[in-house]
Amino acid sequence: MRRPLVALTSGAALLAATACGAQGGEEDGELTTLTAGVIPIVDVAPVYLGVEQGIFAEHGIDLRLESASGGAAIVPGVINGEFDLGFSNMVSLIVAREEGLPLVTLSNGATTVGEQGADFGGVFVPDGSPIESAADLEGATVAINNLNNIGDTTVRESVREAGGDPAEVEFLELPFPDMPAALETGQIDAVWAVEPFASIIRESGQREIASNFVDTHENLSVAAYFASEPRVAEDPELFDDLTAALEESLAYAEDHPDDVRAAITTYTEIDESVIEQLTLPRFPAAIDTDSVQTLADLMIEDGMIESQPDLDALYR
């Protein structure tokens, strides 16, 4: 069996200086220090590039990045002031707003490629598995990084689209870095994984049975950068600058895919044989609100929320 080709870097290696918690207002020379909670996946490469290219500094911001397991773990950090900025999937943000947490999005984070079998994430099974399509996931256990987020929501839609019963799928929480080994050793029936772990799984010879983001919406806004409303209200001009820097970083990433691939090596350790195979997300700055409405509709159908959320309140 091939060993997994990726390992997370230490927190200290994420940046030359480690973050010391949310310090919006702390000055480092003429720069305001802000801390962002991110996930060690391909999606967040634009913010690393933005720091590296000096885009945030040009807007007067010294952005420090800290790693977390998923968006559901970052939301509390933004609420309690540990982070000034967070990265999370849209489902977790909708759930948070429905629970009364005052979160607002600043910009899009990552968007599906929109091509079946060629997206930056998917559902994978062991090569010898009897599971042939998403419909066959009935009665199976699927690993996702955080429960009640965009993973289970979109995997259920893939099952539904394939003619299966999404209520019959069991989900298990497992960190992305543990998924390749769990799948290869047969510890789990299926996993939902995104890059770089999707390419690692493909490289190990496992099979992809569904492109769950594409099944949900061809322009699905998968994730967004967000902050707390009270924190934004304290210094709206600072968050205007932060939003502008995010948008410029996303545009830079969209136009420089080779730089995106290089940036990924600064916060993960990826084998040379994998990095060129990575499928990158699209990085438009604007959130596709129609796709977010689709997610909200699915969340109601699956019982995650009880009624239509006020999505307008989610957008700054």
Phi, psi and chi 1 to 4 in degrees:
 res  aa     phi    psi   chi1   chi2   chi3   chi4
   1 MET       -  139.9  -70.8 -175.6  -64.3      -
   2 ARG   -77.9  143.8  -55.3 -176.3 -166.1 -176.4
   3 ARG   -82.9  151.4  -60.7  177.7   62.1 -172.6
   4 PRO   -55.8  142.0  -26.1   34.8      -      -
   5 LEU   -99.3   10.9  -58.1  174.7      -      -
   6 VAL  -133.1  144.4  109.9      -      -      -
   7 ALA  -145.4  145.8      -      -      -      -
   8 LEU   -72.0  144.1  -60.2 -173.2      -      -
   9 THR   -78.0  162.7   57.8      -      -      -
  10 SER   -70.8  160.3   66.9      -      -      -
  11 GLY   -57.8  -35.7      -      -      -      -
  12 ALA   -67.5  -28.3      -      -      -      -
  13 ALA   -81.3  -11.2      -      -      -      -
  14 LEU   -62.9  -40.5  -70.7  175.9      -      -
  15 LEU  -144.5  161.0  -73.5  173.5      -      -
  16 ALA   -62.0  -35.6      -      -      -      -
  17 ALA  -115.9  129.6      -      -      -      -
  18 THR   -77.7  151.9   57.8      -      -      -
  19 ALA   -73.5  149.8      -      -      -      -
  20 CYS  -115.9   30.5   55.4      -      -      -
  21 GLY    92.3  172.2      -      -      -      -
  22 ALA   -68.3  117.6      -      -      -      -
  23 GLN  -130.2   43.4  -61.0  -69.4  -26.2      -
  24 GLY   -58.8  118.9      -      -      -      -
  25 GLY   112.4  -22.7      -      -      -      -
  26 GLU   -68.9  132.9  174.8 -173.1  -28.3      -
  27 GLU  -101.3  134.7  -62.8  -63.8  -30.9      -
  28 ASP  -120.3   90.5 -178.1    7.7      -      -
  29 GLY    69.2 -122.5      -      -      -      -
  30 GLU   -97.6    3.4  -65.3 -177.7   -5.2      -
  31 LEU   -98.1  143.3  -57.6 -178.0      -      -
  32 THR   -92.0  124.2  -61.0      -      -      -
  33 THR   -80.9  124.4  -58.7      -      -      -
  34 LEU  -125.4  148.4  -62.3  178.3      -      -
  35 THR  -114.9  134.7  -57.7      -      -      -
  36 ALA  -119.0  136.3      -      -      -      -
  37 GLY   -93.2  123.0      -      -      -      -
  38 VAL  -131.4  170.9  -64.7      -      -      -
  39 ILE  -113.0  140.2  -49.2  169.7      -      -
  40 PRO   -77.2   64.9   29.4  -35.7      -      -
  41 ILE  -131.7  170.4   54.6  179.0      -      -
  42 VAL   -57.6  -35.0  167.4      -      -      -
  43 ASP   -52.2  -32.3  -50.3   34.4      -      -
  44 VAL   -93.9    6.6  -60.8      -      -      -
  45 ALA   -53.3  -36.5      -      -      -      -
  46 PRO   -57.6  -35.8  -30.9   39.2      -      -
  47 VAL   -72.9  -34.2  -69.6      -      -      -
  48 TYR   -64.0  -41.8  -76.8   90.1      -      -
  49 LEU   -64.4  -39.7  -81.2  174.4      -      -
  50 GLY   -60.3  -39.1      -      -      -      -
  51 VAL   -68.4  -48.2  171.5      -      -      -
  52 GLU   -61.7  -39.5  175.1 -171.0  -53.0      -
  53 GLN   -84.3   -1.2  -64.6  -65.1  -38.7      -
  54 GLY    78.8   14.2      -      -      -      -
  55 ILE   -66.5  -44.6  -66.0  171.8      -      -
  56 PHE   -66.7  -39.2  -71.2   95.4      -      -
  57 ALA   -62.3  -37.3      -      -      -      -
  58 GLU   -61.8  -25.2  -71.3  173.9    1.2      -
  59 HIS   -98.3   14.5  -72.2  -86.3      -      -
  60 GLY    80.5   21.5      -      -      -      -
  61 ILE  -122.8  130.2  -64.2  167.8      -      -
  62 ASP   -99.5   98.7  174.3   18.9      -      -
  63 LEU   -92.3  121.4 -172.6   65.3      -      -
  64 ARG  -103.7  137.5  -48.9  -71.6 -180.0   90.1
  65 LEU  -113.9  131.6  -54.5  176.4      -      -
  66 GLU  -123.5  140.8  -74.3 -165.1   -4.8      -
  67 SER   -91.2  144.0 -176.2      -      -      -
  68 ALA  -139.1  169.6      -      -      -      -
  69 SER   -75.9  -27.0   64.2      -      -      -
  70 GLY  -176.9  172.3      -      -      -      -
  71 GLY   -60.6  -34.9      -      -      -      -
  72 ALA   -64.1  -26.7      -      -      -      -
  73 ALA   -82.9  -24.9      -      -      -      -
  74 ILE   -80.4  -33.0  -67.2  172.7      -      -
  75 VAL   -52.0  -50.2  166.9      -      -      -
  76 PRO   -60.9  -33.6  -19.4   29.7      -      -
  77 GLY   -64.6  -36.1      -      -      -      -
  78 VAL   -70.4  -40.7  170.3      -      -      -
  79 ILE   -66.0  -41.3  -69.7  -62.7      -      -
  80 ASN   -87.3    3.5   66.6   28.5      -      -
  81 GLY    89.3    4.0      -      -      -      -
  82 GLU   -66.3  -37.3  180.0 -176.4   -2.0      -
  83 PHE  -120.2  142.3  -55.4  128.4      -      -
  84 ASP   -83.9  -27.7  -58.7  -76.2      -      -
  85 LEU  -136.7  145.0  172.8   70.0      -      -
  86 GLY  -136.3  161.9      -      -      -      -
  87 PHE  -120.5  126.3  176.8   89.6      -      -
  88 SER  -151.2  155.0  178.2      -      -      -
  89 ASN   -68.0  155.6   70.3   87.7      -      -
  90 MET   -66.2  -32.4  -63.7  -56.0  -55.5      -
  91 VAL   -65.0  -45.1  169.5      -      -      -
  92 SER   -61.3  -35.1  -70.0      -      -      -
  93 LEU   -70.0  -39.6  -66.2  178.2      -      -
  94 ILE   -63.9  -44.6  -67.1  171.2      -      -
  95 VAL   -59.3  -43.8  169.0      -      -      -
  96 ALA   -61.6  -43.7      -      -      -      -
  97 ARG   -63.3  -39.5  -72.9  -70.0  -48.0 -164.8
  98 GLU   -67.0  -24.5  -73.3  -60.6  -76.4      -
  99 GLU   -87.9    5.3  -67.8  176.4  -12.2      -
 100 GLY    88.9   10.5      -      -      -      -
 101 LEU   -83.1  128.1  -60.0 -179.2      -      -
 102 PRO   -81.4   76.7   31.4  -34.8      -      -
 103 LEU  -109.1  144.8  -59.1  177.6      -      -
 104 VAL  -134.9  143.3  -70.5      -      -      -
 105 THR   -82.3  146.7   56.2      -      -      -
 106 LEU  -105.1  -37.1  -56.9 -178.8      -      -
 107 SER  -160.4  167.4   75.9      -      -      -
 108 ASN   -64.7  158.0 -174.2   53.6      -      -
 109 GLY  -111.4  -57.8      -      -      -      -
 110 ALA  -152.3  148.1      -      -      -      -
 111 THR  -129.5  143.6  -65.4      -      -      -
 112 THR   -55.7  150.1  177.4      -      -      -
 113 VAL   -69.5  -30.5  173.4      -      -      -
 114 GLY    87.7   13.3      -      -      -      -
 115 GLU  -118.9  124.9  -64.3 -178.1   21.7      -
 116 GLN   -59.6  131.3  -71.2  -73.5  -13.6      -
 117 GLY    75.6    1.6      -      -      -      -
 118 ALA  -139.5   34.6      -      -      -      -
 119 ASP   -98.4  174.7 -155.9    8.7      -      -
 120 PHE   -86.4    5.7   72.0   97.9      -      -
 121 GLY  -153.8  162.4      -      -      -      -
 122 GLY  -174.3 -178.3      -      -      -      -
 123 VAL  -106.7  129.2 -177.6      -      -      -
 124 PHE  -125.2  147.6  -59.1   87.8      -      -
 125 VAL  -131.2  159.9  -61.8      -      -      -
 126 PRO   -59.6  150.4  -24.0   34.5      -      -
 127 ASP   -56.4  -35.4 -175.6   47.4      -      -
 128 GLY   -93.3   12.0      -      -      -      -
 129 SER   -69.9  146.3  170.3      -      -      -
 130 PRO   -75.7   -8.6   27.7  -35.3      -      -
 131 ILE   -73.5  119.2  -63.2  172.8      -      -
 132 GLU  -107.5  -26.5  -63.8  -67.8  -24.0      -
 133 SER  -146.1  172.8   74.2      -      -      -
 134 ALA   -61.2  -29.4      -      -      -      -
 135 ALA   -61.3  -29.6      -      -      -      -
 136 ASP   -77.0   -1.2  -61.1  -31.1      -      -
 137 LEU   -77.0   -7.3  -68.1  174.0      -      -
 138 GLU   -55.6  126.0  -73.5 -173.4   13.2      -
 139 GLY    82.2   -2.4      -      -      -      -
 140 ALA   -96.1  163.1      -      -      -      -
 141 THR  -107.1  126.9  -59.5      -      -      -
 142 VAL  -116.5  128.4 -178.4      -      -      -
 143 ALA   -85.3  135.2      -      -      -      -
 144 ILE  -134.6  162.1   58.2  175.8      -      -
 145 ASN   -73.6  -37.5   67.9  -40.5      -      -
 146 ASN  -139.2  137.7  -75.4  147.5      -      -
 147 LEU   -72.7  154.9  -64.8  174.0      -      -
 148 ASN    57.2   49.4  -62.6  -38.9      -      -
 149 ASN  -137.2 -158.9   78.6    0.8      -      -
 150 ILE   -71.3  -20.1 -158.8  161.3      -      -
 151 GLY   -65.1  -59.8      -      -      -      -
 152 ASP   -67.6  -34.0   41.1   12.1      -      -
 153 THR   -61.0  -46.7  -61.2      -      -      -
 154 THR   -79.5  -31.1   55.2      -      -      -
 155 VAL   -64.8  -40.9  170.5      -      -      -
 156 ARG   -58.6  -39.1  -73.1 -169.2 -171.9   99.5
 157 GLU   -66.3  -37.9  178.9   61.2    3.1      -
 158 SER   -60.9  -42.4  -73.7      -      -      -
 159 VAL   -62.8  -44.7  173.2      -      -      -
 160 ARG   -61.9  -45.9 -171.3  179.6  -71.6  114.2
 161 GLU   -64.1  -29.9  -73.8  -69.7  -50.2      -
 162 ALA   -85.9   -1.5      -      -      -      -
 163 GLY    96.0   10.0      -      -      -      -
 164 GLY   -96.3  177.0      -      -      -      -
 165 ASP  -102.1  107.7 -177.5   -3.7      -      -
 166 PRO   -64.5  -21.7   21.4  -31.8      -      -
 167 ALA   -69.8  -15.4      -      -      -      -
 168 GLU   -93.6    6.5  -64.5  -60.1  -44.5      -
 169 VAL   -97.3  133.9 -178.8      -      -      -
 170 GLU  -101.4  136.2 -179.0  179.0   -8.6      -
 171 PHE  -112.7  140.3  -68.6   95.4      -      -
 172 LEU  -123.8  134.8  173.5   70.9      -      -
 173 GLU   -82.6  127.6 -161.7  164.9  -81.7      -
 174 LEU  -151.0  131.3 -171.8   70.0      -      -
 175 PRO   -60.2  144.0  -22.8   34.1      -      -
 176 PHE   -49.8  -45.6  -78.1  130.0      -      -
 177 PRO   -61.9  -22.0  -22.9   34.6      -      -
 178 ASP   -87.3   -9.7  -64.8  -19.1      -      -
 179 MET   -68.9  -43.5  -70.3 -176.9 -176.1      -
 180 PRO   -57.2  -44.9  -27.8   37.4      -      -
 181 ALA   -68.7  -40.4      -      -      -      -
 182 ALA   -62.0  -37.2      -      -      -      -
 183 LEU   -73.3  -43.8 -164.8   63.4      -      -
 184 GLU   -67.3  -32.2 -168.2  164.9   -0.1      -
 185 THR   -90.6    0.0   57.5      -      -      -
 186 GLY    77.1   20.0      -      -      -      -
 187 GLN   -75.2  -15.0  -61.9  173.2   30.7      -
 188 ILE  -141.6  149.9 -165.4   76.3      -      -
 189 ASP   -72.3  -39.2  -64.2  -40.5      -      -
 190 ALA  -158.3  160.4      -      -      -      -
 191 VAL  -134.9  149.6  -57.0      -      -      -
 192 TRP  -102.7  122.5  163.1   66.1      -      -
 193 ALA  -136.7  150.5      -      -      -      -
 194 VAL  -117.1  170.6  -64.7      -      -      -
 195 GLU   -65.2  146.2  -65.2  -73.0   20.4      -
 196 PRO   -83.6   -3.3   33.0  -37.4      -      -
 197 PHE   -70.4  -28.7  -52.7  102.9      -      -
 198 ALA   -61.5  -43.7      -      -      -      -
 199 SER   -68.6  -35.0  -77.7      -      -      -
 200 ILE   -62.4  -42.1  -65.7  165.0      -      -
 201 ILE   -67.1  -42.6  -68.8  169.2      -      -
 202 ARG   -62.1  -42.7  -67.5 -175.2 -176.5  106.6
 203 GLU   -61.7  -30.5  177.3   74.9    5.9      -
 204 SER   -81.9   -1.4   69.0      -      -      -
 205 GLY    94.5   10.6      -      -      -      -
 206 GLN   -82.1  167.1  -45.3  -47.9  -30.3      -
 207 ARG  -106.0  142.1  -72.2 -171.3  -67.7  111.4
 208 GLU   -97.3  127.7 -176.6  172.9   -3.2      -
 209 ILE  -111.5  -10.6   61.5  164.3      -      -
 210 ALA  -160.6  144.7      -      -      -      -
 211 SER  -104.0   88.0  -62.0      -      -      -
 212 ASN   -66.3  -32.9   47.5  -51.5      -      -
 213 PHE   -65.0  -44.6  -67.1  156.7      -      -
 214 VAL   -66.9  -37.5 -173.7      -      -      -
 215 ASP   -61.5  -27.9  -71.7  -22.0      -      -
 216 THR   -83.6  -47.0  -57.9      -      -      -
 217 HIS  -167.0  134.1 -164.8  -73.1      -      -
 218 GLU   -68.0  -16.6   63.7 -179.7   -0.6      -
 219 ASN  -123.2   37.6  -69.5  -50.1      -      -
 220 LEU   -60.4  121.6 -176.7   65.8      -      -
 221 SER   -78.3  106.7  -74.1      -      -      -
 222 VAL   -77.9  -39.4  175.4      -      -      -
 223 ALA  -149.6  167.9      -      -      -      -
 224 ALA  -147.4  161.2      -      -      -      -
 225 TYR   -92.9  137.6  -65.9   96.6      -      -
 226 PHE  -144.2  166.4   69.4   99.0      -      -
 227 ALA  -145.7  175.1      -      -      -      -
 228 SER   -89.6  142.1   75.0      -      -      -
 229 GLU   -57.8  -44.4  -78.9 -174.4  -55.2      -
 230 PRO   -61.2  -38.3  -24.4   34.6      -      -
 231 ARG   -66.9  -40.6 -178.3   72.0 -176.2   88.5
 232 VAL   -64.9  -40.2  172.3      -      -      -
 233 ALA   -65.7  -27.2      -      -      -      -
 234 GLU   -64.4  -36.9  -73.7  176.7    7.8      -
 235 ASP  -149.7   73.4 -162.8  -19.2      -      -
 236 PRO   -61.2  -32.9   18.0  -29.9      -      -
 237 GLU   -66.3  -39.0  -69.4 -174.1    2.7      -
 238 LEU   -60.5  -42.3  172.2   62.0      -      -
 239 PHE   -77.1  -22.3  -79.6   85.5      -      -
 240 ASP   -63.6  -43.7  -73.7  -15.6      -      -
 241 ASP   -65.5  -41.1  -69.4  -24.6      -      -
 242 LEU   -62.9  -43.7  178.0   58.4      -      -
 243 THR   -62.8  -42.5  -59.7      -      -      -
 244 ALA   -61.7  -40.4      -      -      -      -
 245 ALA   -66.9  -39.4      -      -      -      -
 246 LEU   -61.7  -45.3  -73.8  169.0      -      -
 247 GLU   -64.3  -39.7  -68.7  175.2  -11.2      -
 248 GLU   -67.3  -37.7  -72.4 -177.2   29.4      -
 249 SER   -66.1  -40.8  -62.1      -      -      -
 250 LEU   -63.4  -43.2  -71.0  161.3      -      -
 251 ALA   -63.7  -39.8      -      -      -      -
 252 TYR   -62.9  -44.0 -175.7   90.6      -      -
 253 ALA   -63.6  -39.9      -      -      -      -
 254 GLU   -61.2  -35.8 -171.4   86.0  -20.7      -
 255 ASP   -91.0  -10.7  -67.7  -20.5      -      -
 256 HIS  -132.6   69.6  -62.2   83.4      -      -
 257 PRO   -60.6  -32.7   19.6  -31.7      -      -
 258 ASP   -65.2  -37.2  -70.3  -17.9      -      -
 259 ASP   -68.5  -33.5  -71.7   -3.6      -      -
 260 VAL   -61.5  -46.7  171.1      -      -      -
 261 ARG   -61.6  -41.1  -63.8  178.3 -170.0  -80.8
 262 ALA   -66.1  -38.3      -      -      -      -
 263 ALA   -64.6  -35.4      -      -      -      -
 264 ILE   -59.1  -30.8  -63.8  165.7      -      -
 265 THR   -70.1  -12.7   66.2      -      -      -
 266 THR   -84.4  -15.5   66.5      -      -      -
 267 TYR  -129.4    2.7   57.5   95.7      -      -
 268 THR  -138.7  166.6   65.4      -      -      -
 269 GLU  -112.4  109.4  -65.1  175.4   -3.7      -
 270 ILE  -118.7  133.1  -57.2  179.3      -      -
 271 ASP   -62.0  144.5 -170.7  -83.8      -      -
 272 GLU   -57.0  -31.7  -71.4  -72.0  -23.2      -
 273 SER   -71.6  -15.0   66.1      -      -      -
 274 VAL  -100.4  -36.9  173.9      -      -      -
 275 ILE   -59.8  -37.2 -168.6  165.2      -      -
 276 GLU   -75.6  -15.2  -68.8  -56.2  -40.4      -
 277 GLN   -89.9   -9.3  -59.7  175.3   32.6      -
 278 LEU   -58.3  135.6  -63.4  177.5      -      -
 279 THR   -92.4  117.9  -61.0      -      -      -
 280 LEU   -86.8  145.2  -58.9  179.2      -      -
 281 PRO   -68.3  171.1   -8.3   21.5      -      -
 282 ARG   -87.5  152.4  -69.3 -172.5  -69.1  129.8
 283 PHE  -125.9   53.1  -62.8  115.2      -      -
 284 PRO   -68.0  149.3   26.2  -34.6      -      -
 285 ALA   -76.6  -29.0      -      -      -      -
 286 ALA   -89.8  139.2      -      -      -      -
 287 ILE   -75.4  134.6  -65.7  170.9      -      -
 288 ASP   -81.0  100.0 -173.4  -57.5      -      -
 289 THR   -67.8  -28.7   56.4      -      -      -
 290 ASP   -64.0  -39.7 -179.5   68.7      -      -
 291 SER   -69.1  -33.6   73.2      -      -      -
 292 VAL   -68.1  -36.8  178.7      -      -      -
 293 GLN   -62.7  -38.4 -178.3   62.7   64.2      -
 294 THR   -60.0  -43.8  -64.1      -      -      -
 295 LEU   -60.7  -44.1  -71.5  173.6      -      -
 296 ALA   -60.2  -41.8      -      -      -      -
 297 ASP   -62.1  -41.7  -66.6  -19.1      -      -
 298 LEU   -67.3  -37.3  -67.7  175.1      -      -
 299 MET   -63.1  -37.4  -67.8  167.1   70.5      -
 300 ILE   -67.2  -46.0  -66.2  171.1      -      -
 301 GLU   -60.0  -36.1 -175.0  170.1   -5.1      -
 302 ASP   -91.0    2.6  -67.1  -30.5      -      -
 303 GLY    79.2   16.4      -      -      -      -
 304 MET   -76.0  -34.0  -67.9 -179.6   63.5      -
 305 ILE  -133.4  160.2   55.6  177.4      -      -
 306 GLU   -92.2  -28.7  -65.4 -177.9   -3.6      -
 307 SER  -147.9  171.2   58.9      -      -      -
 308 GLN   -58.9  125.2  -82.0  -68.8  -18.3      -
 309 PRO   -77.8  159.7   30.1  -35.0      -      -
 310 ASP   -83.0   86.8 -178.3    4.9      -      -
 311 LEU   -68.6  -29.9  -66.1  179.3      -      -
 312 ASP   -57.2  -33.9  -71.3  -18.7      -      -
 313 ALA   -70.6  -17.3      -      -      -      -
 314 LEU   -79.4  -19.7 -174.8   60.3      -      -
 315 TYR  -102.0  131.6  -49.5  126.7      -      -
 316 ARG   -77.0      - -178.3  173.2 -179.6 -123.3
